[in-house]
Amino acid sequence: MSSLPGLKSFHDLHIWAMSTTEMALTVHVVAEDGCGLNDLIEKISGELRHRFLIVHSTIQIEAPR
Ligand SMILES: [Zn+2]
């Protein structure tokens, strides 16, 4: 996940099972300056869905410090 363009780093990653078949995730993401935030969120949630079968993700975007 850290190889995504526009993604600088992430922290506070939590993953838990909602049921025997569904997983949920929350994560704080630090975006690169000037990257398209909507695109970044879509890429991350797409990656989570395809690679980890996580259908419910909550992504908090933070500016680099
Ligand atoms: Zn944070």
PDB file of the backbone (N, CA, C, O) and the ligand in Angstrom, with CONECT records:
HET     ZN  A 101       1
ATOM      1  N   MET A   1       0.840  -1.207   0.000  1.00  0.00           N
ATOM      2  CA  MET A   1       0.000   0.000   0.000  1.00  0.00           C
ATOM      3  C   MET A   1       0.874   1.256   0.000  1.00  0.00           C
ATOM      4  O   MET A   1       0.476   2.281  -0.552  1.00  0.00           O
ATOM      5  N   SER A   2       2.052   1.187   0.609  1.00  0.00           N
ATOM      6  CA  SER A   2       2.917   2.363   0.670  1.00  0.00           C
ATOM      7  C   SER A   2       3.542   2.702  -0.685  1.00  0.00           C
ATOM      8  O   SER A   2       4.208   3.729  -0.820  1.00  0.00           O
ATOM      9  N   SER A   3       3.331   1.841  -1.690  1.00  0.00           N
ATOM     10  CA  SER A   3       3.896   2.116  -3.009  1.00  0.00           C
ATOM     11  C   SER A   3       2.961   2.950  -3.876  1.00  0.00           C
ATOM     12  O   SER A   3       3.295   3.248  -5.022  1.00  0.00           O
ATOM     13  N   LEU A   4       1.807   3.329  -3.359  1.00  0.00           N
ATOM     14  CA  LEU A   4       0.868   4.105  -4.161  1.00  0.00           C
ATOM     15  C   LEU A   4       1.393   5.520  -4.402  1.00  0.00           C
ATOM     16  O   LEU A   4       1.889   6.156  -3.472  1.00  0.00           O
ATOM     17  N   PRO A   5       1.292   6.019  -5.624  1.00  0.00           N
ATOM     18  CA  PRO A   5       1.710   7.394  -5.889  1.00  0.00           C
ATOM     19  C   PRO A   5       0.816   8.372  -5.124  1.00  0.00           C
ATOM     20  O   PRO A   5      -0.403   8.207  -5.078  1.00  0.00           O
ATOM     21  N   GLY A   6       1.431   9.382  -4.531  1.00  0.00           N
ATOM     22  CA  GLY A   6       0.671  10.371  -3.767  1.00  0.00           C
ATOM     23  C   GLY A   6       0.575  10.035  -2.292  1.00  0.00           C
ATOM     24  O   GLY A   6       0.218  10.883  -1.474  1.00  0.00           O
ATOM     25  N   LEU A   7       0.901   8.778  -1.950  1.00  0.00           N
ATOM     26  CA  LEU A   7       0.834   8.360  -0.554  1.00  0.00           C
ATOM     27  C   LEU A   7       2.205   8.466   0.092  1.00  0.00           C
ATOM     28  O   LEU A   7       3.140   7.764  -0.294  1.00  0.00           O
ATOM     29  N   LYS A   8       2.318   9.345   1.074  1.00  0.00           N
ATOM     30  CA  LYS A   8       3.612   9.576   1.705  1.00  0.00           C
ATOM     31  C   LYS A   8       3.838   8.587   2.853  1.00  0.00           C
ATOM     32  O   LYS A   8       4.897   7.965   2.934  1.00  0.00           O
ATOM     33  N   SER A   9       2.866   8.444   3.722  1.00  0.00           N
ATOM     34  CA  SER A   9       2.962   7.495   4.833  1.00  0.00           C
ATOM     35  C   SER A   9       1.569   7.275   5.397  1.00  0.00           C
ATOM     36  O   SER A   9       0.621   7.963   5.018  1.00  0.00           O
ATOM     37  N   PHE A  10       1.449   6.318   6.300  1.00  0.00           N
ATOM     38  CA  PHE A  10       0.165   6.118   6.987  1.00  0.00           C
ATOM     39  C   PHE A  10       0.419   5.651   8.415  1.00  0.00           C
ATOM     40  O   PHE A  10       1.489   5.127   8.723  1.00  0.00           O
ATOM     41  N   HIS A  11      -0.568   5.843   9.283  1.00  0.00           N
ATOM     42  CA  HIS A  11      -0.463   5.428  10.679  1.00  0.00           C
ATOM     43  C   HIS A  11      -1.864   5.186  11.224  1.00  0.00           C
ATOM     44  O   HIS A  11      -2.856   5.348  10.514  1.00  0.00           O
ATOM     45  N   ASP A  12      -1.933   4.794  12.500  1.00  0.00           N
ATOM     46  CA  ASP A  12      -3.230   4.490  13.132  1.00  0.00           C
ATOM     47  C   ASP A  12      -4.069   3.535  12.289  1.00  0.00           C
ATOM     48  O   ASP A  12      -5.263   3.748  12.078  1.00  0.00           O
ATOM     49  N   LEU A  13      -3.425   2.499  11.821  1.00  0.00           N
ATOM     50  CA  LEU A  13      -4.141   1.511  10.997  1.00  0.00           C
ATOM     51  C   LEU A  13      -4.856   0.507  11.899  1.00  0.00           C
ATOM     52  O   LEU A  13      -4.230  -0.145  12.735  1.00  0.00           O
ATOM     53  N   HIS A  14      -6.159   0.390  11.722  1.00  0.00           N
ATOM     54  CA  HIS A  14      -6.941  -0.598  12.481  1.00  0.00           C
ATOM     55  C   HIS A  14      -7.767  -1.421  11.516  1.00  0.00           C
ATOM     56  O   HIS A  14      -8.415  -0.890  10.614  1.00  0.00           O
ATOM     57  N   ILE A  15      -7.734  -2.719  11.719  1.00  0.00           N
ATOM     58  CA  ILE A  15      -8.527  -3.627  10.892  1.00  0.00           C
ATOM     59  C   ILE A  15      -9.277  -4.566  11.829  1.00  0.00           C
ATOM     60  O   ILE A  15      -8.694  -5.111  12.766  1.00  0.00           O
ATOM     61  N   TRP A  16     -10.542  -4.751  11.581  1.00  0.00           N
ATOM     62  CA  TRP A  16     -11.290  -5.695  12.417  1.00  0.00           C
ATOM     63  C   TRP A  16     -12.367  -6.376  11.583  1.00  0.00           C
ATOM     64  O   TRP A  16     -12.755  -5.901  10.516  1.00  0.00           O
ATOM     65  N   ALA A  17     -12.831  -7.495  12.104  1.00  0.00           N
ATOM     66  CA  ALA A  17     -13.852  -8.267  11.408  1.00  0.00           C
ATOM     67  C   ALA A  17     -15.232  -7.759  11.795  1.00  0.00           C
ATOM     68  O   ALA A  17     -15.540  -7.604  12.977  1.00  0.00           O
ATOM     69  N   MET A  18     -16.058  -7.503  10.791  1.00  0.00           N
ATOM     70  CA  MET A  18     -17.438  -7.097  11.058  1.00  0.00           C
ATOM     71  C   MET A  18     -18.329  -8.324  11.147  1.00  0.00           C
ATOM     72  O   MET A  18     -19.339  -8.330  11.850  1.00  0.00           O
ATOM     73  N   SER A  19     -17.940  -9.351  10.426  1.00  0.00           N
ATOM     74  CA  SER A  19     -18.659 -10.627  10.444  1.00  0.00           C
ATOM     75  C   SER A  19     -17.652 -11.668   9.982  1.00  0.00           C
ATOM     76  O   SER A  19     -16.474 -11.350   9.818  1.00  0.00           O
ATOM     77  N   THR A  20     -18.080 -12.879   9.773  1.00  0.00           N
ATOM     78  CA  THR A  20     -17.131 -13.907   9.352  1.00  0.00           C
ATOM     79  C   THR A  20     -16.617 -13.649   7.944  1.00  0.00           C
ATOM     80  O   THR A  20     -15.581 -14.191   7.559  1.00  0.00           O
ATOM     81  N   THR A  21     -17.316 -12.839   7.177  1.00  0.00           N
ATOM     82  CA  THR A  21     -16.892 -12.619   5.793  1.00  0.00           C
ATOM     83  C   THR A  21     -16.514 -11.174   5.494  1.00  0.00           C
ATOM     84  O   THR A  21     -15.939 -10.906   4.439  1.00  0.00           O
ATOM     85  N   GLU A  22     -16.820 -10.224   6.397  1.00  0.00           N
ATOM     86  CA  GLU A  22     -16.569  -8.817   6.097  1.00  0.00           C
ATOM     87  C   GLU A  22     -15.566  -8.191   7.052  1.00  0.00           C
ATOM     88  O   GLU A  22     -15.635  -8.372   8.268  1.00  0.00           O
ATOM     89  N   MET A  23     -14.628  -7.445   6.464  1.00  0.00           N
ATOM     90  CA  MET A  23     -13.611  -6.757   7.246  1.00  0.00           C
ATOM     91  C   MET A  23     -13.810  -5.248   7.105  1.00  0.00           C
ATOM     92  O   MET A  23     -14.242  -4.759   6.061  1.00  0.00           O
ATOM     93  N   ALA A  24     -13.489  -4.528   8.171  1.00  0.00           N
ATOM     94  CA  ALA A  24     -13.534  -3.068   8.134  1.00  0.00           C
ATOM     95  C   ALA A  24     -12.148  -2.533   8.478  1.00  0.00           C
ATOM     96  O   ALA A  24     -11.359  -3.206   9.141  1.00  0.00           O
ATOM     97  N   LEU A  25     -11.865  -1.326   8.025  1.00  0.00           N
ATOM     98  CA  LEU A  25     -10.536  -0.747   8.232  1.00  0.00           C
ATOM     99  C   LEU A  25     -10.651   0.763   8.407  1.00  0.00           C
ATOM    100  O   LEU A  25     -11.451   1.418   7.739  1.00  0.00           O
ATOM    101  N   THR A  26      -9.837   1.306   9.317  1.00  0.00           N
ATOM    102  CA  THR A  26      -9.653   2.749   9.358  1.00  0.00           C
ATOM    103  C   THR A  26      -8.153   3.020   9.305  1.00  0.00           C
ATOM    104  O   THR A  26      -7.356   2.246   9.835  1.00  0.00           O
ATOM    105  N   VAL A  27      -7.779   4.111   8.670  1.00  0.00           N
ATOM    106  CA  VAL A  27      -6.363   4.458   8.572  1.00  0.00           C
ATOM    107  C   VAL A  27      -6.222   5.972   8.385  1.00  0.00           C
ATOM    108  O   VAL A  27      -7.056   6.612   7.745  1.00  0.00           O
ATOM    109  N   HIS A  28      -5.157   6.527   8.952  1.00  0.00           N
ATOM    110  CA  HIS A  28      -4.786   7.911   8.682  1.00  0.00           C
ATOM    111  C   HIS A  28      -3.707   7.897   7.615  1.00  0.00           C
ATOM    112  O   HIS A  28      -2.737   7.145   7.712  1.00  0.00           O
ATOM    113  N   VAL A  29      -3.877   8.722   6.604  1.00  0.00           N
ATOM    114  CA  VAL A  29      -2.985   8.725   5.463  1.00  0.00           C
ATOM    115  C   VAL A  29      -2.390  10.123   5.292  1.00  0.00           C
ATOM    116  O   VAL A  29      -3.120  11.114   5.309  1.00  0.00           O
ATOM    117  N   VAL A  30      -1.089  10.204   5.131  1.00  0.00           N
ATOM    118  CA  VAL A  30      -0.442  11.481   4.848  1.00  0.00           C
ATOM    119  C   VAL A  30      -0.189  11.544   3.351  1.00  0.00           C
ATOM    120  O   VAL A  30       0.521  10.709   2.791  1.00  0.00           O
ATOM    121  N   ALA A  31      -0.784  12.553   2.708  1.00  0.00           N
ATOM    122  CA  ALA A  31      -0.715  12.679   1.258  1.00  0.00           C
ATOM    123  C   ALA A  31       0.466  13.552   0.851  1.00  0.00           C
ATOM    124  O   ALA A  31       0.850  14.474   1.571  1.00  0.00           O
ATOM    125  N   GLU A  32       1.032  13.251  -0.304  1.00  0.00           N
ATOM    126  CA  GLU A  32       2.064  14.112  -0.885  1.00  0.00           C
ATOM    127  C   GLU A  32       1.438  15.461  -1.222  1.00  0.00           C
ATOM    128  O   GLU A  32       0.253  15.543  -1.546  1.00  0.00           O
ATOM    129  N   ASP A  33       2.234  16.503  -1.145  1.00  0.00           N
ATOM    130  CA  ASP A  33       1.787  17.826  -1.555  1.00  0.00           C
ATOM    131  C   ASP A  33       1.259  17.800  -2.984  1.00  0.00           C
ATOM    132  O   ASP A  33       1.908  17.266  -3.883  1.00  0.00           O
ATOM    133  N   GLY A  34       0.093  18.372  -3.186  1.00  0.00           N
ATOM    134  CA  GLY A  34      -0.414  18.560  -4.534  1.00  0.00           C
ATOM    135  C   GLY A  34      -0.967  17.338  -5.228  1.00  0.00           C
ATOM    136  O   GLY A  34      -1.255  17.382  -6.424  1.00  0.00           O
ATOM    137  N   CYS A  35      -1.123  16.234  -4.491  1.00  0.00           N
ATOM    138  CA  CYS A  35      -1.696  15.066  -5.159  1.00  0.00           C
ATOM    139  C   CYS A  35      -3.226  15.186  -5.140  1.00  0.00           C
ATOM    140  O   CYS A  35      -3.782  15.879  -4.288  1.00  0.00           O
ATOM    141  N   GLY A  36      -3.891  14.527  -6.057  1.00  0.00           N
ATOM    142  CA  GLY A  36      -5.350  14.561  -6.122  1.00  0.00           C
ATOM    143  C   GLY A  36      -5.931  13.682  -5.033  1.00  0.00           C
ATOM    144  O   GLY A  36      -5.798  12.459  -5.074  1.00  0.00           O
ATOM    145  N   LEU A  37      -6.586  14.315  -4.041  1.00  0.00           N
ATOM    146  CA  LEU A  37      -7.022  13.557  -2.873  1.00  0.00           C
ATOM    147  C   LEU A  37      -8.120  12.552  -3.202  1.00  0.00           C
ATOM    148  O   LEU A  37      -8.109  11.433  -2.688  1.00  0.00           O
ATOM    149  N   ASN A  38      -9.065  12.939  -4.051  1.00  0.00           N
ATOM    150  CA  ASN A  38     -10.123  11.990  -4.415  1.00  0.00           C
ATOM    151  C   ASN A  38      -9.552  10.775  -5.117  1.00  0.00           C
ATOM    152  O   ASN A  38      -9.953   9.644  -4.846  1.00  0.00           O
ATOM    153  N   ASP A  39      -8.603  11.016  -6.031  1.00  0.00           N
ATOM    154  CA  ASP A  39      -7.947   9.909  -6.731  1.00  0.00           C
ATOM    155  C   ASP A  39      -7.223   9.017  -5.746  1.00  0.00           C
ATOM    156  O   ASP A  39      -7.286   7.791  -5.840  1.00  0.00           O
ATOM    157  N   LEU A  40      -6.533   9.638  -4.798  1.00  0.00           N
ATOM    158  CA  LEU A  40      -5.756   8.872  -3.817  1.00  0.00           C
ATOM    159  C   LEU A  40      -6.678   7.975  -2.984  1.00  0.00           C
ATOM    160  O   LEU A  40      -6.392   6.794  -2.787  1.00  0.00           O
ATOM    161  N   ILE A  41      -7.780   8.543  -2.500  1.00  0.00           N
ATOM    162  CA  ILE A  41      -8.728   7.756  -1.702  1.00  0.00           C
ATOM    163  C   ILE A  41      -9.288   6.597  -2.522  1.00  0.00           C
ATOM    164  O   ILE A  41      -9.418   5.477  -2.028  1.00  0.00           O
ATOM    165  N   GLU A  42      -9.618   6.883  -3.781  1.00  0.00           N
ATOM    166  CA  GLU A  42     -10.154   5.823  -4.631  1.00  0.00           C
ATOM    167  C   GLU A  42      -9.135   4.714  -4.860  1.00  0.00           C
ATOM    168  O   GLU A  42      -9.476   3.531  -4.848  1.00  0.00           O
ATOM    169  N   LYS A  43      -7.873   5.109  -5.071  1.00  0.00           N
ATOM    170  CA  LYS A  43      -6.823   4.103  -5.295  1.00  0.00           C
ATOM    171  C   LYS A  43      -6.624   3.252  -4.052  1.00  0.00           C
ATOM    172  O   LYS A  43      -6.489   2.031  -4.145  1.00  0.00           O
ATOM    173  N   ILE A  44      -6.605   3.895  -2.885  1.00  0.00           N
ATOM    174  CA  ILE A  44      -6.395   3.134  -1.655  1.00  0.00           C
ATOM    175  C   ILE A  44      -7.562   2.186  -1.408  1.00  0.00           C
ATOM    176  O   ILE A  44      -7.351   1.009  -1.118  1.00  0.00           O
ATOM    177  N   SER A  45      -8.793   2.688  -1.519  1.00  0.00           N
ATOM    178  CA  SER A  45      -9.921   1.802  -1.226  1.00  0.00           C
ATOM    179  C   SER A  45     -10.034   0.699  -2.277  1.00  0.00           C
ATOM    180  O   SER A  45     -10.460  -0.412  -1.963  1.00  0.00           O
ATOM    181  N   GLY A  46      -9.656   0.998  -3.521  1.00  0.00           N
ATOM    182  CA  GLY A  46      -9.645  -0.036  -4.559  1.00  0.00           C
ATOM    183  C   GLY A  46      -8.631  -1.125  -4.254  1.00  0.00           C
ATOM    184  O   GLY A  46      -8.904  -2.316  -4.405  1.00  0.00           O
ATOM    185  N   GLU A  47      -7.448  -0.687  -3.817  1.00  0.00           N
ATOM    186  CA  GLU A  47      -6.384  -1.619  -3.454  1.00  0.00           C
ATOM    187  C   GLU A  47      -6.827  -2.517  -2.285  1.00  0.00           C
ATOM    188  O   GLU A  47      -6.616  -3.730  -2.305  1.00  0.00           O
ATOM    189  N   LEU A  48      -7.437  -1.903  -1.280  1.00  0.00           N
ATOM    190  CA  LEU A  48      -7.901  -2.665  -0.110  1.00  0.00           C
ATOM    191  C   LEU A  48      -8.951  -3.687  -0.501  1.00  0.00           C
ATOM    192  O   LEU A  48      -8.963  -4.811   0.001  1.00  0.00           O
ATOM    193  N   ARG A  49      -9.836  -3.281  -1.409  1.00  0.00           N
ATOM    194  CA  ARG A  49     -10.911  -4.171  -1.842  1.00  0.00           C
ATOM    195  C   ARG A  49     -10.339  -5.363  -2.608  1.00  0.00           C
ATOM    196  O   ARG A  49     -10.708  -6.511  -2.358  1.00  0.00           O
ATOM    197  N   HIS A  50      -9.428  -5.072  -3.549  1.00  0.00           N
ATOM    198  CA  HIS A  50      -8.929  -6.141  -4.410  1.00  0.00           C
ATOM    199  C   HIS A  50      -7.919  -7.034  -3.720  1.00  0.00           C
ATOM    200  O   HIS A  50      -7.945  -8.252  -3.897  1.00  0.00           O
ATOM    201  N   ARG A  51      -7.027  -6.443  -2.934  1.00  0.00           N
ATOM    202  CA  ARG A  51      -5.955  -7.247  -2.344  1.00  0.00           C
ATOM    203  C   ARG A  51      -6.319  -7.859  -1.016  1.00  0.00           C
ATOM    204  O   ARG A  51      -5.854  -8.951  -0.689  1.00  0.00           O
ATOM    205  N   PHE A  52      -7.153  -7.167  -0.234  1.00  0.00           N
ATOM    206  CA  PHE A  52      -7.437  -7.653   1.123  1.00  0.00           C
ATOM    207  C   PHE A  52      -8.921  -7.908   1.363  1.00  0.00           C
ATOM    208  O   PHE A  52      -9.324  -8.279   2.466  1.00  0.00           O
ATOM    209  N   LEU A  53      -9.738  -7.707   0.314  1.00  0.00           N
ATOM    210  CA  LEU A  53     -11.183  -7.955   0.425  1.00  0.00           C
ATOM    211  C   LEU A  53     -11.823  -7.146   1.552  1.00  0.00           C
ATOM    212  O   LEU A  53     -12.746  -7.615   2.218  1.00  0.00           O
ATOM    213  N   ILE A  54     -11.324  -5.928   1.758  1.00  0.00           N
ATOM    214  CA  ILE A  54     -11.908  -5.037   2.756  1.00  0.00           C
ATOM    215  C   ILE A  54     -12.868  -4.099   2.035  1.00  0.00           C
ATOM    216  O   ILE A  54     -12.460  -3.272   1.221  1.00  0.00           O
ATOM    217  N   VAL A  55     -14.162  -4.247   2.356  1.00  0.00           N
ATOM    218  CA  VAL A  55     -15.165  -3.461   1.633  1.00  0.00           C
ATOM    219  C   VAL A  55     -15.552  -2.186   2.372  1.00  0.00           C
ATOM    220  O   VAL A  55     -16.072  -1.248   1.766  1.00  0.00           O
ATOM    221  N   HIS A  56     -15.300  -2.149   3.685  1.00  0.00           N
ATOM    222  CA  HIS A  56     -15.646  -0.946   4.446  1.00  0.00           C
ATOM    223  C   HIS A  56     -14.363  -0.288   4.925  1.00  0.00           C
ATOM    224  O   HIS A  56     -13.736  -0.768   5.869  1.00  0.00           O
ATOM    225  N   SER A  57     -13.966   0.801   4.287  1.00  0.00           N
ATOM    226  CA  SER A  57     -12.756   1.476   4.739  1.00  0.00           C
ATOM    227  C   SER A  57     -13.060   2.938   5.032  1.00  0.00           C
ATOM    228  O   SER A  57     -13.821   3.587   4.315  1.00  0.00           O
ATOM    229  N   THR A  58     -12.456   3.438   6.092  1.00  0.00           N
ATOM    230  CA  THR A  58     -12.562   4.851   6.460  1.00  0.00           C
ATOM    231  C   THR A  58     -11.146   5.415   6.415  1.00  0.00           C
ATOM    232  O   THR A  58     -10.266   4.974   7.154  1.00  0.00           O
ATOM    233  N   ILE A  59     -10.941   6.395   5.539  1.00  0.00           N
ATOM    234  CA  ILE A  59      -9.587   6.919   5.302  1.00  0.00           C
ATOM    235  C   ILE A  59      -9.569   8.390   5.684  1.00  0.00           C
ATOM    236  O   ILE A  59     -10.308   9.196   5.120  1.00  0.00           O
ATOM    237  N   GLN A  60      -8.720   8.733   6.647  1.00  0.00           N
ATOM    238  CA  GLN A  60      -8.548  10.138   7.034  1.00  0.00           C
ATOM    239  C   GLN A  60      -7.293  10.667   6.375  1.00  0.00           C
ATOM    240  O   GLN A  60      -6.208  10.109   6.543  1.00  0.00           O
ATOM    241  N   ILE A  61      -7.444  11.742   5.627  1.00  0.00           N
ATOM    242  CA  ILE A  61      -6.309  12.325   4.913  1.00  0.00           C
ATOM    243  C   ILE A  61      -5.690  13.434   5.764  1.00  0.00           C
ATOM    244  O   ILE A  61      -6.403  14.269   6.321  1.00  0.00           O
ATOM    245  N   GLU A  62      -4.366  13.437   5.860  1.00  0.00           N
ATOM    246  CA  GLU A  62      -3.657  14.488   6.595  1.00  0.00           C
ATOM    247  C   GLU A  62      -2.606  15.134   5.692  1.00  0.00           C
ATOM    248  O   GLU A  62      -2.014  14.474   4.838  1.00  0.00           O
ATOM    249  N   ALA A  63      -2.389  16.416   5.890  1.00  0.00           N
ATOM    250  CA  ALA A  63      -1.354  17.119   5.137  1.00  0.00           C
ATOM    251  C   ALA A  63       0.020  16.764   5.718  1.00  0.00           C
ATOM    252  O   ALA A  63       0.132  16.497   6.915  1.00  0.00           O
ATOM    253  N   PRO A  64       1.065  16.758   4.880  1.00  0.00           N
ATOM    254  CA  PRO A  64       2.402  16.502   5.409  1.00  0.00           C
ATOM    255  C   PRO A  64       2.813  17.611   6.384  1.00  0.00           C
ATOM    256  O   PRO A  64       2.457  18.774   6.195  1.00  0.00           O
ATOM    257  N   ARG A  65       3.558  17.245   7.417  1.00  0.00           N
ATOM    258  CA  ARG A  65       4.020  18.228   8.401  1.00  0.00           C
ATOM    259  C   ARG A  65       5.357  18.782   7.990  1.00  0.00           C
ATOM    260  O   ARG A  65       5.917  19.626   8.689  1.00  0.00           O
TER     261      ARG A  65
HETATM  262 ZN    ZN A 101      -3.256  10.853  12.166  1.00  0.00          ZN2+
END
